[in-house]
Amino acid sequence: MVQTVCVCGAGTMGSGIAQVAAQRGFYTILYDVSEEMVRKAEKGLQATLQQLVDKQKITVREQADTLSRLRFTNDVNDCLADIVIEAIVENAAIKTSLFNQLSEVNHSDVIFATNTSSLSVTDIAKQVIRPERVAGMHFFNPAPVMKLVEVVTTSYSNEQTISSIMELARQLDKTPVLCKDAPGFIVNHVARPYYLEALRLIEQGISDFATIDALLEATGFKMGPFKLMDLIGNDINYAVSCSVYEQLGSPERLQPSVVQKEKVEKQELGRKTKKGYYDYS
């Protein structure tokens, strides 16, 4: 039974996952190698919970209880938990190194879940001590709001690992969907044309960001592709496009967009940098 959750990576996604876990009653450790990121995340979560109180979404008591279950640290030796969910940089070698480092300070049954959105979970697992306890647990941004969680199984994953992650997702009030490890899993594979075809229209000078977003939202999409890419982060979205493209053998239809590449090179990543396809300053 999972009682303690450790989230590694104090960025937007990691902080969001930690918030969800703590609000749902789990003792939660939020770790980042950067003390600055840890402190920023602590202040950010305090502010977020206060906003929920102000909006009467939670009570003052619930706010206090949630904060009491959160621990913020940049000491890897504090990362003692029943399950570790990593939400760090999209680099398989760094993720693998972190899991192996944490295996030395944790008990042998700790579950390692990677929140990667595009890397091969199998490639990560096979480099980790006892790969049967590694699987994917892919949350969507913003984690406190989005219900879906992709639970990604590999040829190494055992039944206990998968069942524990599925149950944890349900306890977090999420909807877990089980899928086998594959490029982009389910959502990011299916979603590539939504982003890429919209970007092709820009490349060809057929329309503009706002018009494309407005038209797609008018047909029933909750958010147009450019607003959504700005929310996700152009760096993350572009990295996923590149990963899926390469893993599937570089098909022309999935070739990453030069428009988005330029945005990444200019550090116009979206909401988090105050500028992307739109200006948020």
LOPARO-884320 format. One line per field, with one value per residue (C-alpha): residue number from 1; residue in one letter; x negated, y negated, z. Coordinates in Angstrom, 2 decimals, m for minus. Each point is the difference from the previous one (the first is absolute). Example, Ala and Ser with C-alpha at 12.3 -4.5 7.8 and 13.67 -1.06 7.14 Angstrom:
// residues 2
resi <- c(1/2)
resn <- c(A/S)
X <- c(m12.30/m1.37)
Y <- c(4.50/m3.44)
Z <- c(7.80/m0.66)
This chain:
// residues 281
resi <- c(1/2/3/4/5/6/7/8/9/10/11/12/13/14/15/16/17/18/19/20/21/22/23/24/25/26/27/28/29/30/31/32/33/34/35/36/37/38/39/40/41/42/43/44/45/46/47/48/49/50/51/52/53/54/55/56/57/58/59/60/61/62/63/64/65/66/67/68/69/70/71/72/73/74/75/76/77/78/79/80/81/82/83/84/85/86/87/88/89/90/91/92/93/94/95/96/97/98/99/100/101/102/103/104/105/106/107/108/109/110/111/112/113/114/115/116/117/118/119/120/121/122/123/124/125/126/127/128/129/130/131/132/133/134/135/136/137/138/139/140/141/142/143/144/145/146/147/148/149/150/151/152/153/154/155/156/157/158/159/160/161/162/163/164/165/166/167/168/169/170/171/172/173/174/175/176/177/178/179/180/181/182/183/184/185/186/187/188/189/190/191/192/193/194/195/196/197/198/199/200/201/202/203/204/205/206/207/208/209/210/211/212/213/214/215/216/217/218/219/220/221/222/223/224/225/226/227/228/229/230/231/232/233/234/235/236/237/238/239/240/241/242/243/244/245/246/247/248/249/250/251/252/253/254/255/256/257/258/259/260/261/262/263/264/265/266/267/268/269/270/271/272/273/274/275/276/277/278/279/280/281)
resn <- c(M/V/Q/T/V/C/V/C/G/A/G/T/M/G/S/G/I/A/Q/V/A/A/Q/R/G/F/Y/T/I/L/Y/D/V/S/E/E/M/V/R/K/A/E/K/G/L/Q/A/T/L/Q/Q/L/V/D/K/Q/K/I/T/V/R/E/Q/A/D/T/L/S/R/L/R/F/T/N/D/V/N/D/C/L/A/D/I/V/I/E/A/I/V/E/N/A/A/I/K/T/S/L/F/N/Q/L/S/E/V/N/H/S/D/V/I/F/A/T/N/T/S/S/L/S/V/T/D/I/A/K/Q/V/I/R/P/E/R/V/A/G/M/H/F/F/N/P/A/P/V/M/K/L/V/E/V/V/T/T/S/Y/S/N/E/Q/T/I/S/S/I/M/E/L/A/R/Q/L/D/K/T/P/V/L/C/K/D/A/P/G/F/I/V/N/H/V/A/R/P/Y/Y/L/E/A/L/R/L/I/E/Q/G/I/S/D/F/A/T/I/D/A/L/L/E/A/T/G/F/K/M/G/P/F/K/L/M/D/L/I/G/N/D/I/N/Y/A/V/S/C/S/V/Y/E/Q/L/G/S/P/E/R/L/Q/P/S/V/V/Q/K/E/K/V/E/K/Q/E/L/G/R/K/T/K/K/G/Y/Y/D/Y/S)
X <- c(0.00/m1.33/m0.17/m2.90/m0.57/m3.24/0.16/m3.33/m0.13/1.44/1.06/3.59/0.84/m1.78/1.54/3.43/m0.36/m1.22/3.00/2.39/m1.62/m0.06/3.60/1.11/m1.53/m3.45/m3.13/m1.86/m3.66/m0.84/m3.66/m2.14/m3.78/0.34/0.73/1.27/2.57/1.07/0.61/1.79/2.26/0.73/1.06/1.97/1.96/0.73/1.39/2.01/1.61/0.82/1.70/2.09/1.02/0.87/2.15/1.62/m1.20/m1.62/0.31/m2.68/m0.28/m0.52/m2.66/m1.84/0.29/m1.36/m2.99/m0.71/m0.34/m2.51/m3.74/m2.33/m3.63/m3.09/m1.63/0.38/m0.34/3.39/1.69/1.30/3.37/2.19/0.08/m2.25/1.48/m2.62/0.87/m3.51/m1.72/0.89/m3.28/0.04/m3.53/0.74/3.29/m1.73/m2.80/2.52/1.93/m3.18/m1.15/3.35/m0.05/m3.00/1.86/3.37/1.35/m0.14/3.74/0.20/1.81/m1.57/2.43/m1.19/2.18/m1.77/2.27/m2.09/m3.02/0.01/0.95/m1.53/m3.37/0.12/1.10/m2.63/m2.77/1.51/m0.75/3.02/1.74/3.23/0.85/m0.20/2.95/1.38/2.45/0.63/2.00/1.27/m0.42/1.34/m0.20/2.48/2.67/m0.52/1.59/m1.81/m3.12/m1.67/m1.44/m2.70/m1.08/m3.17/m1.06/m1.79/2.86/1.55/3.66/m0.51/m1.69/2.76/2.87/m1.54/m0.36/3.53/1.39/m2.03/1.33/3.56/m0.76/m1.25/3.44/m1.50/1.14/m2.81/m0.27/m2.32/m2.11/m3.11/m3.21/0.01/m1.13/2.20/2.04/3.66/0.74/m3.22/0.07/3.60/m0.50/m2.96/2.17/2.02/m3.13/m1.96/2.77/0.75/m3.68/m0.08/2.74/m2.23/m3.05/2.00/1.38/3.58/1.21/m1.11/m0.19/3.13/2.20/m1.00/0.57/3.39/1.18/m1.02/1.51/3.22/0.11/m0.09/m3.65/m0.39/m3.27/m1.50/m3.38/m2.05/1.55/m0.55/m3.64/m0.58/1.53/m2.05/m3.18/m1.44/m3.21/1.88/2.39/m2.81/m2.07/2.94/0.50/m3.69/0.03/3.10/m1.31/m3.34/1.40/2.48/m2.67/0.27/3.25/0.52/3.50/m1.47/m2.98/m0.37/0.79/m2.65/2.41/0.00/m3.75/m0.55/2.22/m2.11/m3.27/1.30/1.15/3.56/1.34/3.48/1.60/m3.03/m2.19/2.85/m0.27/0.70/2.49/1.72/m1.30/0.75/m1.90)
Y <- c(0.00/m3.42/m2.44/m2.26/m1.52/m1.61/m2.33/m0.85/m3.25/m3.20/m1.58/m0.60/3.67/1.31/m2.66/0.79/3.73/m0.69/m2.25/2.70/2.68/m2.17/m1.14/3.61/0.93/1.33/m1.05/m1.62/m0.85/m2.47/0.26/m1.98/m0.19/m3.80/m1.64/m3.06/2.14/1.63/m3.35/m1.35/3.07/m0.34/m3.63/0.86/2.79/m2.17/m2.67/2.54/1.46/m3.50/m0.75/3.16/m1.21/m3.44/1.60/2.23/3.12/1.29/m0.95/m1.59/3.33/1.89/m2.52/0.50/3.79/0.02/m2.15/2.19/3.01/m1.72/0.12/m1.99/1.05/m0.09/2.89/3.26/1.94/m1.40/1.77/3.00/1.10/2.84/m1.43/m2.49/m2.02/m1.84/m3.11/m1.19/m0.93/2.14/1.88/3.78/0.21/m2.58/1.71/3.38/m1.43/m1.54/3.27/1.97/m2.60/0.18/3.80/m0.22/m2.06/1.75/3.45/2.61/m0.14/m3.73/m0.66/m2.35/m1.82/m2.25/m2.88/m0.12/m1.05/1.31/2.07/3.79/1.28/3.35/m1.62/m1.70/3.13/2.33/m2.21/m0.08/2.50/2.35/m1.30/1.82/m2.82/m2.71/m1.26/m3.18/m2.27/m2.79/m2.91/m2.86/m3.72/m1.46/3.10/m1.21/m0.49/2.61/3.35/2.30/1.94/2.37/3.02/1.40/3.61/1.55/3.59/m0.21/m1.41/2.45/0.20/m1.48/m3.11/m0.67/0.74/m2.28/m2.89/0.49/m0.01/m3.06/m1.88/0.80/m1.12/m3.27/m0.34/0.55/2.22/2.47/1.47/2.97/0.15/1.79/m1.94/m1.52/m3.30/m2.75/2.61/m0.69/m3.71/m1.50/2.31/m0.85/m3.73/m0.53/m0.80/m2.53/m2.06/0.74/m0.64/m3.32/m0.90/0.99/m2.56/m2.66/1.17/m0.26/m3.45/1.23/m1.44/m1.39/1.35/m1.69/0.92/3.67/0.15/m1.70/2.31/3.19/m1.19/m0.76/3.63/1.29/0.11/m1.55/m1.65/m0.79/1.55/m3.17/m0.88/3.59/0.06/m3.24/1.62/3.19/m1.84/m0.11/1.62/3.00/0.26/m0.27/2.61/2.41/m0.60/0.69/3.13/1.50/m0.90/1.70/3.07/0.64/m0.13/m3.67/0.05/m3.22/m0.52/m0.30/m2.20/m2.62/m3.58/m2.63/m2.59/1.70/0.63/m3.75/m0.69/2.35/m1.54/m3.47/1.31/m1.01/3.03/m1.21/m0.96/0.88/m2.52/m2.51/0.34/2.74/m0.14/m2.60/m2.71/0.59/m2.94)
Z <- c(0.00/m0.97/2.91/m0.94/m3.44/m1.10/m3.00/m1.61/m1.95/1.44/m3.27/m1.07/m0.52/3.08/2.23/m1.42/0.66/3.54/0.62/m1.17/2.18/3.13/m0.49/m0.32/3.35/m0.86/1.84/m2.90/m0.52/m2.77/m0.97/m2.37/m0.29/m0.11/3.34/m1.88/m1.84/3.26/1.68/m3.06/m0.05/3.72/m0.38/m3.14/1.67/3.03/m2.34/m2.00/3.10/1.27/m3.32/0.40/3.47/m1.36/m2.69/2.63/m1.79/3.21/3.68/2.16/1.83/m3.27/m0.98/3.29/m0.21/m3.55/0.93/3.03/m2.31/m2.30/0.46/m2.26/m0.36/m2.18/1.90/m1.91/3.27/1.07/m2.92/1.95/m1.35/m1.21/m3.49/m1.77/m2.86/m2.01/m1.98/m0.83/m3.26/m3.05/m0.11/0.40/1.41/2.70/0.92/0.21/2.13/2.41/0.40/0.66/2.50/1.79/0.01/2.33/2.62/m0.26/0.80/m2.77/m0.74/m0.78/m3.29/m2.52/m2.30/m2.78/m1.16/m3.37/m2.84/m2.86/1.03/m0.06/3.45/m0.95/m0.70/3.38/1.85/m1.41/1.40/3.50/2.76/0.14/m3.14/0.89/2.41/m2.69/m2.05/m1.51/1.81/m2.45/1.42/m2.15/0.61/2.23/2.20/2.67/m2.68/m2.71/0.86/m2.41/0.97/m2.45/1.82/m2.27/0.35/m1.37/m0.58/3.37/2.10/2.43/0.95/3.47/m1.41/m2.49/2.38/2.65/m2.46/m1.33/3.54/0.96/m3.04/1.09/3.56/m1.48/m1.63/m3.44/m2.86/m0.77/m3.49/m0.44/m3.14/m1.24/m0.50/m3.50/m1.56/1.44/1.89/m0.94/0.45/m1.34/m3.02/m0.86/0.72/m2.35/m3.07/2.04/0.64/m3.17/m2.51/1.69/m0.18/m3.71/m0.67/1.56/m1.97/m3.23/0.88/m0.22/3.30/3.37/3.55/1.36/m2.96/0.10/3.75/m0.29/m2.77/1.82/3.26/m1.91/m1.16/3.58/1.07/3.45/m1.00/m3.38/m0.89/0.47/3.37/1.06/m1.12/1.92/3.09/m0.32/m0.94/m3.50/1.20/1.37/m2.94/m2.55/1.84/m0.08/m3.73/m0.65/2.15/m1.61/m3.48/0.60/1.74/m2.82/m2.70/m1.04/m2.02/m1.99/1.46/3.52/m0.79/2.76/m0.97/m0.69/1.42/3.37/m0.17/m0.40/3.00/2.10/m1.22/0.90/3.42/m0.85/1.82/0.84/3.27/2.11/m1.85/m0.49/m3.79/m2.49/m2.83/2.16/2.33/3.74/1.48)
